[in-house]
């Protein structure tokens, strides 16, 4: 339990931080301004001039910019289970619970966490538990497996994945090593 104290302290600090951090520059939807005007110079009406909402030309006319938000509904459909959205560089407490969690084909319970990286970065994802042997899997937003880890070391059954990844949406699946294992855990991204 003592190894969880630093993580619990960090979790408490994160819980006290405002939930709107980073959202101050978001523009509200203007129903008049955002409706296409049929009297514009674009006879096709397809708005193919690659402009952003502020009227400036986009740096990425091909639409390859990384996503700016996590689509939890689409990810839930892709993974066949609810996906919790968490902020990058945060901790989340959870539990594998036979009464409510999704179950993999091999009978192991699983929880899914999605997060957004706004720039290319080294990523560390960890799962810590005194109750069961953790397994972590990291997927991209299309469901492609990027990395998997069972044990940090021979006698440490917690899991860690450390990879360099481009900006984008990622999903971590946290499960137990064996079917029937359950209990509390701490999930971290940094």
Backbone as a chain_set.jsonl record, in Angstrom:
{"seq": "XXXXXXXXXXXXXXXXXXXXXXXXXXXXXXXXXXXXXXXXXXXXXXXXXXXXXXXXXXXXXXXXXXXXXXXXXXXXXXXXXXXXXXXXXXXXXXXXXXXXXXXXXXXXXXXXXXXXXXXXXXXXXXXXXXXXXXXXXXXXXXXXXXXXXXXXXXXXXXXXXXXXXXXXXXXXXXXXXXXXXXXXXXXXXX", "coords": {"N": [[0.82, -1.19, 0.0], [2.024, 1.202, 0.656], [3.49, 1.932, -1.587], [1.65, 3.068, -3.219], [1.045, 5.55, -2.182], [2.472, 7.946, -3.177], [1.291, 8.068, -5.704], [-1.402, 8.29, -5.107], [-1.399, 10.761, -3.841], [-0.703, 12.375, -6.016], [-2.948, 11.922, -7.588], [-4.917, 13.114, -6.002], [-4.104, 15.796, -6.168], [-4.509, 16.215, -8.899], [-7.267, 15.915, -8.999], [-8.09, 18.189, -7.765], [-7.443, 20.145, -9.554], [-8.659, 22.472, -12.013], [-11.301, 21.392, -14.132], [-11.586, 22.441, -16.599], [-9.201, 23.112, -17.735], [-7.119, 24.194, -20.334], [-9.195, 24.64, -22.084], [-9.892, 27.235, -22.408], [-9.584, 28.742, -24.742], [-11.473, 27.879, -26.505], [-13.926, 28.315, -29.01], [-17.292, 29.383, -28.97], [-20.127, 27.786, -30.514], [-21.598, 29.357, -33.228], [-24.667, 29.664, -34.487], [-25.508, 31.184, -36.672], [-23.212, 32.147, -38.012], [-21.916, 29.723, -38.627], [-23.401, 28.362, -40.524], [-23.731, 27.258, -43.863], [-23.752, 29.579, -46.504], [-25.926, 29.929, -49.124], [-25.516, 31.805, -51.114], [-22.823, 32.156, -51.694], [-19.503, 32.365, -53.228], [-18.928, 29.805, -53.998], [-19.988, 27.628, -56.162], [-20.361, 24.882, -56.107], [-20.841, 24.31, -53.477], [-19.361, 22.861, -51.673], [-17.443, 23.684, -49.93], [-14.633, 23.368, -50.323], [-12.303, 24.795, -49.979], [-10.361, 24.524, -48.052], [-10.258, 25.967, -45.578], [-9.896, 27.028, -42.181], [-12.048, 27.401, -39.227], [-11.602, 30.09, -38.58], [-11.172, 31.395, -40.895], [-8.672, 31.279, -42.077], [-6.225, 29.781, -44.235], [-5.795, 26.268, -44.1], [-3.065, 24.477, -42.634], [-2.887, 21.917, -43.356], [-4.051, 20.626, -45.931], [-4.783, 18.06, -46.721], [-6.096, 16.877, -44.634], [-4.766, 15.503, -42.606], [-4.189, 16.243, -40.033], [-3.618, 15.65, -36.542], [-6.12, 14.227, -34.331], [-8.264, 16.316, -32.278], [-9.767, 15.695, -30.164], [-11.169, 13.006, -28.158], [-13.131, 10.445, -29.381], [-15.244, 8.843, -27.692], [-17.508, 7.237, -28.057], [-17.192, 6.113, -30.625], [-14.86, 4.649, -30.16], [-15.78, 2.87, -28.201], [-17.534, 1.376, -29.711], [-15.717, 0.214, -31.507], [-14.06, -1.335, -29.775], [-15.937, -2.817, -28.477], [-16.848, -2.332, -25.924], [-17.3, -0.207, -23.051], [-15.357, 2.761, -23.012], [-13.277, 4.58, -21.038], [-12.465, 7.991, -20.894], [-9.492, 9.639, -20.265], [-7.284, 12.208, -19.062], [-4.084, 12.905, -20.472], [-1.038, 12.274, -18.729], [-1.87, 11.66, -16.093], [-3.497, 10.034, -13.284], [-5.61, 7.253, -12.599], [-7.903, 5.64, -10.52], [-9.185, 2.364, -10.34], [-11.066, -0.716, -10.762], [-11.047, -4.153, -11.479], [-13.928, -5.821, -11.95], [-16.126, -8.45, -11.523], [-18.835, -8.05, -11.794], [-19.393, -5.956, -13.538], [-17.527, -5.38, -15.536], [-16.123, -5.594, -18.879], [-15.467, -8.599, -20.691], [-12.814, -10.42, -22.003], [-12.204, -12.637, -24.846], [-10.83, -14.827, -23.79], [-11.755, -14.996, -21.24], [-10.761, -13.204, -19.353], [-11.211, -10.248, -17.394], [-11.532, -6.783, -18.427], [-10.61, -3.329, -18.574], [-10.931, -0.315, -20.384], [-9.053, 2.535, -21.354], [-8.928, 5.696, -22.825], [-6.932, 8.25, -24.305], [-5.656, 11.457, -25.314], [-2.921, 12.553, -27.199], [-1.319, 15.49, -27.886], [0.958, 16.1, -29.224], [3.933, 14.67, -30.723], [5.478, 12.322, -28.633], [7.384, 10.81, -25.912], [5.9, 8.1, -24.35], [4.591, 6.746, -21.379], [2.823, 4.175, -19.941], [1.206, 2.803, -17.187], [0.205, 0.105, -15.035], [-0.775, -0.651, -11.852], [-1.138, -2.923, -9.196], [-2.016, -4.498, -6.144], [-3.711, -6.546, -5.912], [-3.954, -8.258, -8.129], [-2.254, -9.79, -10.966], [-1.226, -7.64, -13.348], [-1.933, -6.821, -16.818], [-1.078, -4.945, -19.599], [-2.188, -3.461, -22.622], [-1.553, -1.572, -25.514], [-3.201, 0.397, -27.868], [-3.767, 1.928, -31.105], [-5.977, 4.518, -32.399], [-7.365, 3.176, -34.342], [-7.543, 0.625, -33.507], [-5.329, -0.996, -33.766], [-2.871, -3.076, -32.388], [-0.206, -1.819, -30.549], [1.689, -2.19, -28.516], [2.46, -4.415, -25.77], [2.449, -5.511, -22.35], [3.263, -7.624, -19.643], [4.636, -8.075, -17.105], [6.61, -5.83, -15.133], [9.078, -6.621, -14.237], [10.838, -9.67, -13.356], [9.939, -10.353, -10.704], [8.045, -8.441, -10.22], [4.788, -7.888, -10.704], [3.336, -5.803, -11.755], [2.514, -3.682, -14.585], [4.083, -2.051, -17.397], [4.317, 0.119, -20.181], [6.462, 1.595, -22.411], [6.891, 3.808, -24.932], [7.703, 5.632, -27.921], [5.568, 7.81, -29.466], [3.504, 9.2, -32.114], [1.505, 12.242, -32.216], [-1.93, 11.841, -31.339], [-4.848, 9.725, -30.798], [-5.013, 7.302, -28.273], [-5.535, 4.002, -26.914], [-5.598, 2.233, -23.956], [-5.673, -1.022, -22.734], [-6.47, -2.571, -19.792], [-5.974, -5.425, -18.06], [-6.293, -8.579, -16.274], [-3.825, -11.124, -15.676], [-4.767, -13.735, -15.542], [-7.897, -15.426, -16.057], [-10.637, -14.647, -13.954], [-9.192, -13.287, -12.026], [-9.35, -10.362, -10.064], [-9.921, -7.03, -8.72], [-8.694, -3.984, -7.105], [-6.918, -1.311, -8.8], [-4.338, 0.929, -10.004], [-4.133, 3.166, -12.612], [-1.928, 4.747, -14.828], [-0.821, 7.465, -16.908], [1.912, 8.952, -18.489]], "CA": [[0.0, 0.0, 0.0], [2.858, 2.397, 0.754], [3.96, 2.359, -2.899], [0.573, 3.801, -3.856], [0.88, 6.868, -1.578], [2.812, 9.05, -4.085], [0.324, 8.119, -6.79], [-2.654, 8.792, -4.555], [-1.205, 12.191, -3.635], [-0.794, 12.984, -7.347], [-4.346, 11.833, -7.982], [-5.637, 14.137, -5.251], [-3.765, 17.084, -6.761], [-5.183, 16.292, -10.186], [-8.698, 16.072, -8.76], [-8.326, 19.561, -7.344], [-7.188, 21.036, -10.689], [-9.908, 22.763, -12.73], [-11.601, 20.456, -15.218], [-11.63, 23.151, -17.867], [-7.858, 23.524, -18.136], [-6.847, 24.012, -21.747], [-10.397, 24.875, -22.864], [-10.188, 28.657, -22.361], [-9.584, 29.356, -26.053], [-12.496, 27.266, -27.348], [-14.922, 29.256, -29.477], [-18.65, 28.837, -28.933], [-20.787, 27.568, -31.792], [-22.481, 30.429, -33.634], [-25.521, 29.041, -35.498], [-25.631, 32.03, -37.856], [-21.933, 32.177, -38.695], [-21.453, 28.407, -39.031], [-24.277, 27.778, -41.542], [-23.307, 27.571, -45.221], [-24.563, 30.567, -47.191], [-26.096, 29.484, -50.511], [-25.147, 32.881, -52.032], [-21.371, 32.348, -51.691], [-18.828, 32.193, -54.508], [-18.675, 28.382, -54.22], [-21.188, 27.071, -56.787], [-20.508, 23.474, -55.752], [-21.325, 24.24, -52.103], [-18.665, 21.814, -50.928], [-16.472, 24.271, -49.008], [-13.367, 22.666, -50.518], [-11.195, 25.728, -50.009], [-9.429, 24.176, -46.975], [-10.117, 27.014, -44.578], [-10.308, 26.674, -40.833], [-13.19, 28.21, -38.805], [-11.271, 31.501, -38.454], [-11.009, 31.944, -42.226], [-7.31, 31.152, -42.559], [-6.012, 28.518, -44.915], [-5.298, 25.202, -43.246], [-1.718, 23.997, -42.883], [-2.995, 20.513, -43.718], [-5.19, 20.487, -46.842], [-5.158, 16.656, -46.895], [-6.861, 16.415, -43.482], [-3.955, 14.57, -41.817], [-3.92, 16.768, -38.697], [-4.038, 14.712, -35.491], [-7.413, 14.595, -33.734], [-8.217, 17.258, -31.165], [-10.585, 15.157, -29.079], [-11.358, 11.562, -28.141], [-14.506, 10.037, -29.67], [-15.442, 7.671, -26.827], [-18.548, 6.365, -28.627], [-16.594, 5.343, -31.72], [-13.924, 3.682, -29.574], [-16.58, 1.834, -27.543], [-18.023, 0.491, -30.782], [-14.56, -0.518, -32.031], [-13.566, -2.308, -28.8], [-17.055, -3.607, -27.97], [-16.921, -2.12, -24.484], [-17.17, 1.191, -22.657], [-13.986, 3.269, -22.955], [-13.183, 5.785, -20.208], [-11.531, 8.986, -21.413], [-8.689, 10.258, -19.214], [-6.29, 13.163, -19.532], [-2.7, 12.446, -20.471], [-0.248, 12.659, -17.557], [-2.779, 11.595, -14.961], [-3.695, 8.723, -12.656], [-7.018, 6.9, -12.389], [-8.136, 4.432, -9.739], [-10.243, 1.53, -10.885], [-11.099, -2.085, -10.264], [-11.633, -5.199, -12.312], [-15.085, -6.249, -11.176], [-16.888, -9.43, -12.298], [-20.229, -7.637, -11.937], [-19.651, -4.88, -14.472], [-16.505, -5.17, -16.556], [-16.124, -6.387, -20.103], [-14.686, -9.836, -20.587], [-12.144, -10.812, -23.242], [-12.551, -13.982, -25.328], [-10.214, -15.858, -22.95], [-12.37, -14.971, -19.916], [-10.184, -12.173, -18.482], [-11.892, -8.95, -17.355], [-10.722, -5.71, -19.004], [-11.053, -1.944, -18.58], [-10.289, 0.451, -21.452], [-8.831, 3.956, -21.115], [-8.479, 6.433, -24.011], [-6.355, 9.562, -24.022], [-5.201, 12.193, -26.477], [-1.599, 13.181, -27.175], [-1.387, 16.598, -28.83], [2.229, 16.197, -29.944], [4.771, 13.476, -30.649], [6.019, 12.306, -27.275], [7.621, 9.524, -25.262], [4.717, 7.761, -23.562], [4.67, 5.65, -20.406], [1.525, 3.762, -19.417], [1.466, 1.839, -16.111], [-0.898, -0.49, -14.267], [-0.252, -1.114, -10.572], [-2.157, -3.563, -8.366], [-1.633, -5.492, -5.148], [-4.749, -7.575, -5.92], [-3.831, -9.212, -9.24], [-1.156, -9.651, -11.92], [-1.758, -6.799, -14.413], [-1.479, -6.891, -18.203], [-1.426, -3.74, -20.35], [-2.076, -3.468, -24.08], [-1.714, -0.222, -26.054], [-3.745, 0.391, -29.228], [-4.034, 3.234, -31.697], [-7.411, 4.807, -32.512], [-7.97, 2.239, -35.291], [-7.585, -0.691, -32.883], [-4.103, -1.764, -34.032], [-2.045, -3.291, -31.201], [1.112, -1.197, -30.661], [2.604, -2.767, -27.527], [1.817, -5.152, -24.688], [3.373, -5.856, -21.283], [2.686, -8.364, -18.521], [5.339, -7.79, -15.846], [7.719, -4.882, -15.195], [10.289, -7.419, -14.05], [10.546, -11.04, -12.958], [9.185, -10.49, -9.466], [7.084, -7.337, -10.128], [3.694, -8.237, -11.619], [2.733, -4.616, -12.347], [2.82, -3.582, -16.012], [4.463, -0.749, -17.931], [4.635, 0.216, -21.606], [7.155, 2.833, -22.715], [7.074, 3.904, -26.377], [7.659, 6.961, -28.549], [4.406, 7.771, -30.357], [3.087, 10.486, -32.677], [0.266, 12.811, -31.694], [-3.114, 11.086, -31.726], [-5.655, 9.095, -29.758], [-4.537, 5.966, -27.911], [-6.383, 3.263, -25.985], [-4.905, 1.226, -23.141], [-6.53, -2.058, -22.159], [-5.896, -3.072, -18.557], [-6.627, -6.687, -17.711], [-5.553, -9.475, -15.382], [-3.091, -12.17, -16.38], [-5.574, -14.958, -15.581], [-9.339, -15.28, -15.891], [-11.076, -14.744, -12.571], [-8.485, -12.338, -11.17], [-10.027, -9.074, -10.003], [-9.509, -6.183, -7.615], [-8.366, -2.579, -7.335], [-5.664, -0.993, -9.496], [-4.058, 2.32, -10.334], [-3.733, 3.309, -14.017], [-1.215, 6.014, -14.998], [-0.198, 7.838, -18.163], [2.864, 10.066, -18.333]], "C": [[0.865, 1.255, 0.0], [3.368, 2.841, -0.614], [2.889, 3.123, -3.659], [0.448, 5.233, -3.332], [1.307, 8.006, -2.493], [1.796, 9.191, -5.209], [-1.017, 8.653, -6.306], [-2.56, 10.286, -4.294], [-1.306, 12.925, -4.967], [-2.225, 12.987, -7.841], [-5.172, 12.9, -7.282], [-5.356, 15.52, -5.831], [-4.459, 17.27, -8.097], [-6.674, 16.513, -10.02], [-9.026, 17.505, -8.367], [-8.098, 20.56, -8.466], [-8.501, 21.296, -11.421], [-10.076, 21.83, -13.918], [-11.582, 21.137, -16.574], [-10.256, 23.593, -18.343], [-7.651, 23.223, -19.607], [-8.044, 24.29, -22.625], [-10.729, 26.359, -22.955], [-10.289, 29.291, -23.742], [-10.611, 28.75, -26.996], [-13.529, 28.315, -27.731], [-16.296, 28.629, -29.419], [-19.199, 28.689, -30.341], [-21.732, 28.729, -32.062], [-23.362, 29.894, -34.751], [-25.673, 29.879, -36.75], [-24.352, 31.973, -38.671], [-21.539, 30.824, -39.275], [-22.348, 27.714, -40.056], [-23.774, 28.192, -42.913], [-24.282, 28.549, -45.854], [-24.703, 30.143, -48.644], [-25.68, 30.539, -51.515], [-23.652, 33.134, -52.054], [-20.804, 32.126, -53.075], [-18.596, 30.737, -54.856], [-19.913, 27.723, -54.824], [-21.421, 25.606, -56.446], [-21.048, 23.304, -54.348], [-20.587, 23.231, -51.246], [-17.601, 22.356, -49.98], [-15.102, 23.627, -49.119], [-12.162, 23.598, -50.539], [-10.222, 25.564, -48.847], [-9.199, 25.311, -45.999], [-10.536, 26.495, -43.222], [-11.434, 27.612, -40.411], [-12.879, 29.701, -38.678], [-10.968, 32.132, -39.799], [-9.602, 31.879, -42.77], [-7.153, 29.814, -43.257], [-5.381, 27.511, -43.973], [-3.868, 24.841, -43.628], [-1.74, 22.579, -43.429], [-4.195, 20.291, -44.643], [-5.638, 19.044, -47.046], [-5.944, 16.103, -45.716], [-6.098, 15.436, -42.605], [-3.604, 15.1, -40.436], [-4.355, 15.743, -37.665], [-5.37, 15.16, -34.895], [-7.221, 15.545, -32.562], [-9.083, 16.815, -30.0], [-10.713, 13.646, -29.233], [-12.837, 11.271, -28.388], [-14.774, 8.724, -28.93], [-16.481, 6.715, -27.401], [-17.984, 5.501, -29.748], [-15.628, 4.292, -31.181], [-14.674, 2.56, -28.867], [-17.125, 0.852, -28.568], [-16.89, -0.374, -31.324], [-14.118, -1.631, -31.082], [-14.685, -3.162, -28.195], [-17.264, -3.464, -26.477], [-16.801, -0.635, -24.198], [-15.691, 1.555, -22.548], [-13.998, 4.563, -22.149], [-12.142, 6.72, -20.814], [-10.833, 9.644, -20.228], [-7.722, 11.245, -19.85], [-4.914, 12.502, -19.525], [-1.996, 13.01, -19.251], [-1.131, 12.733, -16.31], [-2.828, 10.175, -14.404], [-5.192, 8.501, -12.475], [-7.081, 5.617, -11.569], [-9.287, 3.668, -10.367], [-10.208, 0.164, -10.256], [-11.642, -2.993, -11.352], [-12.701, -5.861, -11.464], [-15.916, -7.221, -12.008], [-18.339, -9.017, -12.533], [-20.446, -6.578, -13.012], [-18.644, -4.702, -15.592], [-16.727, -6.038, -17.785], [-15.212, -7.592, -19.901], [-14.107, -10.155, -21.968], [-12.533, -12.239, -23.622], [-11.978, -15.09, -24.456], [-10.728, -15.828, -21.507], [-11.808, -13.936, -18.954], [-11.015, -10.893, -18.558], [-10.943, -7.874, -17.869], [-11.417, -4.369, -18.818], [-10.258, -1.214, -19.654], [-10.207, 1.926, -21.069], [-8.303, 4.591, -22.4], [-7.936, 7.788, -23.582], [-5.795, 10.134, -25.303], [-3.805, 12.738, -26.234], [-1.604, 14.251, -28.255], [-0.088, 16.818, -29.597], [2.975, 14.88, -29.821], [5.47, 13.481, -29.294], [6.431, 10.91, -26.849], [6.448, 9.274, -24.311], [5.042, 6.616, -22.616], [3.265, 5.411, -19.872], [1.801, 2.678, -18.389], [0.177, 1.347, -15.493], [-0.304, -1.107, -13.016], [-1.379, -1.739, -9.765], [-1.51, -4.514, -7.377], [-2.584, -6.681, -5.187], [-4.583, -8.622, -7.009], [-2.628, -8.863, -10.113], [-1.697, -8.883, -13.129], [-1.161, -7.112, -15.774], [-1.968, -5.617, -18.886], [-1.245, -3.977, -21.837], [-2.34, -2.049, -24.555], [-2.119, -0.323, -27.516], [-3.797, 1.81, -29.771], [-5.546, 3.388, -31.867], [-8.124, 3.904, -33.507], [-8.031, 0.823, -34.731], [-6.371, -1.557, -33.165], [-3.273, -1.849, -32.752], [-0.658, -2.717, -31.442], [2.128, -1.83, -29.725], [1.794, -3.475, -26.452], [2.876, -5.486, -23.637], [2.631, -6.563, -20.166], [3.359, -7.942, -17.219], [6.471, -6.798, -16.078], [9.052, -5.607, -15.091], [9.871, -8.797, -13.55], [9.706, -11.184, -11.709], [8.196, -9.341, -9.239], [5.992, -7.577, -11.16], [2.898, -7.022, -12.104], [3.195, -4.515, -13.797], [3.203, -2.167, -16.398], [4.746, -0.892, -19.426], [5.285, 1.579, -21.797], [7.475, 2.835, -24.204], [7.109, 5.369, -26.794], [6.541, 6.902, -29.574], [4.11, 9.163, -30.922], [1.82, 10.991, -31.997], [-0.913, 11.983, -32.184], [-3.847, 10.541, -30.527], [-5.138, 7.677, -29.542], [-5.477, 5.342, -26.896], [-5.519, 2.237, -25.272], [-5.95, 0.266, -22.589], [-5.811, -2.616, -20.949], [-6.679, -4.315, -18.155], [-5.762, -7.451, -16.719], [-4.862, -10.546, -16.229], [-3.929, -13.439, -16.537], [-7.055, -14.619, -15.421], [-9.692, -15.449, -14.416], [-10.342, -13.816, -11.624], [-9.203, -10.995, -11.221], [-9.465, -8.272, -8.844], [-9.138, -4.792, -8.06], [-7.031, -2.43, -8.059], [-5.532, 0.51, -9.625], [-3.523, 2.343, -11.754], [-3.102, 4.682, -14.188], [-0.755, 6.209, -16.445], [0.758, 8.978, -17.866], [3.836, 10.094, -19.484]], "O": [[0.485, 2.266, -0.591], [3.655, 4.025, -0.794], [3.198, 3.77, -4.66], [-0.198, 6.059, -3.977], [0.565, 8.983, -2.595], [1.474, 10.305, -5.622], [-1.691, 9.39, -7.026], [-3.533, 11.011, -4.5], [-1.929, 13.985, -5.043], [-2.668, 13.959, -8.451], [-6.034, 13.523, -7.901], [-6.273, 16.33, -5.969], [-4.945, 18.36, -8.399], [-7.287, 17.225, -10.817], [-10.135, 17.977, -8.618], [-8.515, 21.713, -8.352], [-9.371, 20.426, -11.447], [-9.115, 21.519, -14.621], [-11.563, 20.459, -17.602], [-10.164, 24.386, -19.281], [-7.967, 22.129, -20.075], [-7.919, 24.184, -23.845], [-11.758, 26.714, -23.529], [-11.004, 30.278, -23.91], [-10.618, 29.079, -28.182], [-13.961, 29.108, -26.895], [-16.46, 27.464, -29.78], [-18.775, 29.397, -31.255], [-22.573, 29.054, -31.224], [-22.875, 29.683, -35.862], [-25.947, 29.325, -37.814], [-24.396, 31.773, -39.885], [-20.888, 30.777, -40.319], [-22.073, 26.571, -40.424], [-23.423, 29.355, -43.116], [-25.496, 28.375, -45.756], [-23.696, 30.009, -49.338], [-25.5, 30.209, -52.687], [-23.235, 34.238, -52.404], [-21.528, 31.744, -53.995], [-18.097, 30.458, -55.946], [-20.803, 27.299, -54.085], [-22.557, 25.135, -56.49], [-21.651, 22.276, -54.039], [-21.1, 22.788, -50.218], [-16.928, 21.582, -49.299], [-14.467, 23.364, -48.098], [-11.109, 23.232, -51.062], [-9.334, 26.4, -48.678], [-8.057, 25.589, -45.63], [-11.412, 25.638, -43.112], [-11.76, 28.537, -41.155], [-13.806, 30.511, -38.669], [-10.548, 33.288, -39.853], [-9.359, 32.397, -43.861], [-7.835, 28.842, -42.934], [-4.535, 27.859, -43.149], [-3.501, 24.89, -44.802], [-0.721, 22.087, -43.914], [-5.24, 19.82, -44.196], [-6.759, 18.813, -47.498], [-6.418, 14.969, -45.779], [-6.714, 14.616, -41.923], [-2.807, 14.484, -39.728], [-5.342, 15.037, -37.87], [-5.708, 16.343, -34.949], [-6.162, 15.578, -31.936], [-9.13, 17.481, -28.966], [-10.412, 13.082, -30.285], [-13.699, 11.794, -27.682], [-14.561, 7.639, -29.47], [-16.348, 5.501, -27.247], [-18.26, 4.303, -29.816], [-15.582, 3.171, -31.688], [-14.246, 1.408, -28.926], [-17.173, -0.353, -28.324], [-17.082, -1.565, -31.573], [-13.833, -2.745, -31.523], [-14.41, -4.125, -27.479], [-17.796, -4.367, -25.831], [-16.259, 0.115, -25.011], [-14.878, 0.769, -22.06], [-14.653, 5.531, -22.534], [-11.059, 6.282, -21.202], [-11.481, 10.142, -19.307], [-7.384, 11.132, -21.028], [-4.621, 11.654, -18.683], [-2.322, 14.105, -18.792], [-1.134, 13.725, -15.582], [-2.27, 9.243, -14.984], [-5.946, 9.443, -12.227], [-6.405, 4.635, -11.876], [-10.244, 4.261, -10.864], [-9.43, -0.095, -9.338], [-12.585, -2.638, -12.059], [-12.417, -6.396, -10.392], [-16.371, -6.86, -13.093], [-19.005, -9.59, -13.395], [-21.593, -6.319, -13.374], [-18.895, -3.932, -16.519], [-17.412, -7.06, -17.743], [-14.317, -7.591, -19.057], [-14.823, -10.158, -22.969], [-13.121, -12.963, -22.818], [-12.555, -16.174, -24.376], [-10.21, -16.542, -20.648], [-12.32, -13.794, -17.843], [-11.468, -10.497, -19.633], [-9.723, -8.008, -17.774], [-12.642, -4.273, -18.891], [-9.063, -1.454, -19.822], [-11.157, 2.496, -20.533], [-7.349, 4.092, -22.998], [-8.416, 8.392, -22.624], [-5.498, 9.409, -26.252], [-3.534, 13.318, -25.183], [-1.866, 13.951, -29.42], [-0.041, 17.634, -30.518], [2.693, 14.073, -28.934], [5.991, 14.507, -28.857], [5.896, 9.925, -27.358], [6.062, 10.164, -23.553], [5.686, 5.64, -23.001], [2.6, 6.338, -19.409], [2.541, 1.734, -18.667], [-0.817, 2.07, -15.432], [0.564, -1.977, -13.096], [-2.459, -1.158, -9.655], [-0.578, -5.243, -7.715], [-2.31, -7.713, -4.573], [-5.023, -9.759, -6.84], [-2.061, -7.776, -10.005], [-2.535, -9.408, -13.863], [-0.036, -7.602, -15.879], [-3.138, -5.253, -18.765], [-0.28, -4.609, -22.265], [-3.251, -1.388, -24.056], [-1.484, -1.023, -28.305], [-3.863, 2.775, -29.011], [-6.306, 2.485, -31.516], [-9.354, 3.86, -33.527], [-8.518, -0.086, -35.404], [-6.377, -2.743, -32.835], [-3.002, -0.835, -32.109], [0.002, -3.075, -32.418], [3.293, -1.991, -30.087], [0.615, -3.188, -26.245], [4.04, -5.714, -23.965], [1.528, -6.172, -19.784], [2.671, -7.484, -16.306], [7.2, -6.888, -17.066], [10.022, -5.258, -15.763], [8.685, -9.055, -13.345], [8.838, -12.055, -11.653], [7.573, -9.269, -8.18], [6.241, -7.479, -12.361], [1.891, -7.185, -12.793], [4.152, -5.179, -14.196], [2.718, -1.199, -15.811], [5.33, -1.878, -19.876], [4.728, 2.6, -21.393], [8.227, 1.989, -24.689], [6.598, 6.237, -26.086], [6.554, 6.044, -30.458], [4.422, 10.175, -30.296], [1.147, 10.244, -31.286], [-0.901, 11.481, -33.308], [-3.514, 10.85, -29.383], [-4.863, 6.948, -30.494], [-6.131, 6.039, -26.119], [-4.797, 1.468, -25.906], [-6.975, 0.683, -22.05], [-4.676, -3.082, -21.055], [-7.89, -4.261, -17.939], [-4.657, -7.032, -16.373], [-5.273, -10.829, -17.354], [-3.819, -14.137, -17.544], [-7.418, -13.658, -14.743], [-9.119, -16.287, -13.721], [-10.82, -13.574, -10.516], [-9.615, -10.544, -12.289], [-8.637, -8.765, -8.078], [-9.249, -4.451, -9.238], [-6.145, -3.278, -7.957], [-6.478, 1.262, -9.39], [-2.572, 1.631, -12.075], [-3.669, 5.68, -13.745], [-0.355, 5.259, -17.118], [0.443, 9.87, -17.078], [4.712, 10.958, -19.531]]}, "num_chains": 1, "name": "protein.A"}
